[in-house]
Structure formats: structure tokens, C-alpha cells
Amino acid sequence: MEVLEDQKKTRGSFSNGLGFVLAAAGSAVGLGNLWRFPYLAAKDGGGLFLVVYIVLALTFGFALMTAEVALGRYTQKSPVVAFEQAVNNKKWGFIGWGATIVPAIILPYYAVIGGWVCKYAFLFLTGKRTAAADGGKLYFYDQIGLHLTETEDVMTNIDVMPMLWFLLFITATFIIVYFGVENGIEKASKILMPMLLAIILFITGFSLFMKDEESGRTAMDGLKIYLIPSFEGVTFTGFLSIVLDAMSQLFYSLSLAMGIMITYGSYMKKESSMPQSINQIEIFDTGIAFVAGLIMVPTVYCFLGEEGLSSAGTSLMFVAMPKVFGAMGSFGTFVGSLFFILVIFAALTSCISIMEAVTSTIMDRFNLLRHKAVTITYIMAIVLGVIVCLGYNKFFFSVSFANVAGGQILDVFDWVTNSLLMPIVAILTCIYVGYVWGTKVALSEVMLNGEKFPRAKLFEIMTKYVSPVLLAIILLNSFGVFG
């Protein structure tokens, strides 16, 4: 009983609605917004992708986020216990376990990528702009520990540097989560999020007025590609691909089906306005993703042209952007440094939420105090993260399956979580909230303090009928059914 009482006291909560919004927005505003969103926008026709994404964010994404936050605040528990206690039946806890396994797998490889970002920030801060710009993909491979011979065989010598950067990043995350909800997560979010916003607005304002003297292209030319929808050459299959990309991106952007929004909802005070908070998170998340695209798409087009946009892909941040900063001359060192510092802040706020989702489940399910639970999470993340790092040298392999071509350990982890487990967890969550717990109970929690909720009917329709179908399509697409 003493452990239970101590655990209850130390579980914590956000001090107010703003604390919840900043922490939840920090979770949402991560690498998904600053890395994945811009390259998908570039790949899928810019403006057309934006329109599709915004429509889905206001319907599909909104419904899933509302369901998870409501479940968390209703039970005041993390995913496993929340699914059990909401209907007073332990057999439903398996959905919560699925929602916990997702962040447990994501945490190590997300922190590895966070380590890459830290390394690139260090490179620019120490004046290595030219090397990063001219080296291209081979230089990037070297930085992550993937060293190739002249015949492009992979060298299996262990490279410890990526591990050290990973350890730096995961340790920073651990320290913040260790100090708890209000003194750790909330305080960090209140510092990092305003700084992130200030940096991103500065870079955006600067980047939109750039011009490549050699080609005559301007960032404003790229802005038109980014903002104006183009239906030229768009087929039904092509449009379906854009819709699927946008739906998939919403998982990254809004931290859905990872147990994060349930966990953060459980820390939300009952007197806080849930409809207002959800609206603010939507605006913040979509706004940051949009502005990230304003930085990357116009600038990449300005200096690298349409070929740069179409070929950048997932290497947009670590290959294309350094080339852009290299083309800026000496000022590119400053802008590049600022850009990667921005990405560090965004990645850190998201990694905090991922670690907290796992930590909170361990606390609630096994009645452990925070410092023990977060230490267990930290050690597990280190072990798996080191394995991910070794996947580029000592444990290197190349595998192709479903929609993965030539993937390594990180790519396998990413596919298992984002393409397989997250759609399954989201489908089960919709079924649970729609038919087991009930949308009426969920809505009563959303409007607990008498708040108006104009999208209540939309929430019910999306949760019960539309979202499960869309999620099933995403799941099938993960196995290459639609192309």
C-alpha cells in the first residue's frame, strides 16, 4: 500500500492547460514535421498534398487524438491500465500493451536519428559546412557509421562515434523525464517550444528571400510549387498515394497510436478545457509542419531545382539541406547551425514524450516509482539503440520486403512500428472507443466542464465508421497492396 500511495503522489500532472498543450505539441512537433512532412510535400505535388493533409488532420487525425486524450484523462492512467479501467475489464489491456510496445521500439531508433542531428549541428558549428555540402550521401553514410569500400562493400569495423552521439541524446531525454511531469517535461516544453518557434520563424523569414545567382531561381518560385495545388498528370492511383502518405504522416505528426496522447491526457487536470487544448495542438502541429515545408521546399528548389526536390527523399535533411547551406556561402554556416539546433529541439521534445509513454506504463502496471521506471526504460533504449547503430557496420544486412527496399535494422524497426503496429493499434482503439467504452462516455469526458464541442458528431462518425476503414487501407498499403 505504501508503494501505491508513493507512486500516486509522484505520478504528477501538468500544472495547467498550457502545460499540457505545450508538452503535447512538443510531442507532435518532431522529426515527423521537420523531416518527413517536407519531403512528402515535395514528392506529392506540394499544394495538393497540403490540402489533403489539412482535411485529414481536421477529421481523421482529430478523431483519433480526441479519443486518446479523452481516454487518458477519464482514467488518469497510462495506456495498459487505461484500457482496462475504462470498462473495468482487464481483457482489454492488450490494446494498451500494443500502444506501449510501439514507443518502446521507436525510442531507441528515434534517439539514434536524434544523435545524427546532434552530429550535424556540431559539424556546422565547427565550420564543416563545405565538407557536409560537398560530400553528399557518402559523407552522410560516414557520419552514421556506414563506411563503404571502393567496390561499395560495407566495412564491418565498429564505429563508436554514432553511439556516443546517440548516448548524448538519449541521456538528455532521460534527465528531463527523470524529473517528472511538471518539473521535467512541462518545464522543458515551456523553454524549448518558444525557442523552437522563434528559430523556425527566423529561418523561414530569411530563406524565402533567397536567390541562386547561377540559375536565376528564387525561393519564391519554389514557394509557388509548395502552395499551389497542381492536378497535372494526377491519376486516381497517384491521388490515392497522396492520401495514404498524408494519413501515414498524421501518425508521425500527432503522435497517434503510440500511447503518448493517452499518457499526456492522464496528466491533464479535470478542470482544463479539452476541446480548446485539442484545437491548439492541431493548430500548433499543422502550423509547424507547414512552416517546415516553407523552409525546405522553396530553398531546395532555389538551389537544386526540381531535380533536387524529386530526388531528395528521406535524405532531404542530411544531404539536400547541407547542399543548400553550402550554396549560401559563409552565411550558410550560421543558418545551417541554427537549422540543426532547431531540429534538435524538435526531436528532443518528441523523444521525451516517447520515453514518458513507456515509463508511465511501467509505473502504473508494476507499481514502481518514477526514478526506477525511467531508469529501466533508459537501459532498454540504450541496448536497442546500440544495436541500431551497429546495424550500419557490424550487424549490417540489406533486406527487402513489403514497401521496404534495402533496409537495415532501423528500417525494420520503423516498418514494424509505423506500418504494422500503429495502424493495428489505431483500429483497435477506434473499435474500443466506438463500441466498447462508447463515444457518448468519451464525449462526456471531452465536455466535462460544460464546454461546447461543435465537432462532436464528426468525432462519433469518424471513430465508429470512417477511421477504421481508412486505417485498414493504410495497413494494406504497408504490404504494397495499392502499388
Secondary structure by P-SEA (a helix, b strand, c coil): caaaaaaaaaccccccaaaaaaaaaaaacccccccaaaaaaaaccaaaaaaaaaaaaacaaaaaaaaaaaaaaacccccaaaaaacccccccaaaaaaaaaaaaaaaaaaaaaaaaaaaaaaaaaacaaaaaaaacaaaaaaaacccccccccccccccaaaaaaaaaaaaaaaaaaaacccccaaaaaacaaaaaaaaaaaaaaaaaacccccccccaaaaaaaacccccccccaaaaaaaaaaaaaaaaaaaccccaaaaaaaaaccccccaaaaaaaaaaaaaaaaaaaaaacaaaaaacccaaaaaaccccccccaaaaaaaaaccaaaaaaaaaaaaaaaaaaaaaaaaaaaaaaaaaaaccccaaaaaaaaaaaaaaaaaaaaaccccbbbbbbccccccccaaaaaaaaccccaaaaaaaaaaaaaaccccaaaaaaaaacccccccaaaaaaaaacccaaaaaaaaaaaaacccc
